[in-house]
Amino acid sequence: MTKAKPQCTFYRAESYNPEDSVGYLMRQILNMVGHEIERELAHTELTNAQWIPLFKLYSGQASTVAELARCCHLDAGAMTRTLDRLEAKGLCKRVRSETDRRVVHIELTPAGTKAASAIPHILSGVQNAHLAGFNATEFQTLRDYLRRIFNNAQSIAKLAHDTPTNRADPHDAS
């Protein structure tokens, strides 16, 4: 796989410390934010794995099982299990398409809509708490930096997807 050339080298193998890496810090922050969101949603009995697809349905980011699996980065089996749990809680229902039997639409029930409508309030509160002490300029700068990292990640992923990989062992001298 061809790697994108970084303009600067911020990390070196001989001095690499995982706790100082941007990726480690982002993962730790995401874990902590995720735990706080789950704590705030505890009264709803929604887990992290359940509120995300519920919110994506509510916000119109997906309407079929396949779309929801893609935007939640889950395989079909995991999405099916999640939807089974959400259906058992009476929050959504699956409806087979009348024009294409292979397509299954997902609809929120009134209870699902009510539960999902509370999610933006919880997300806003949790994220604002984690941004305590930032002023508006710092917040915008942080968001701009994170978008830049995100765009770099998307470019790397696209490059990896578009570049055929050589599956041969690089140590094989034959």
Buried (B, 14 or more C-beta within 10 A) or exposed (E): EEEEEEEEEEEEEEEEEEEEEEEEEEEEEEEEBEEBBBEBBEEBEBEEBBBBBBBBBBEEBBBBBBBBBBBBEBEEEEBBEBBEBBBEBEBBBBEEEEEEEEBBBBEBBEEBBEBBEBBEEBBEEBEEEEEEEEEEEEEEEEEEEEEEEEEEEEEEEEEEEEEEEEEEEEEEEE
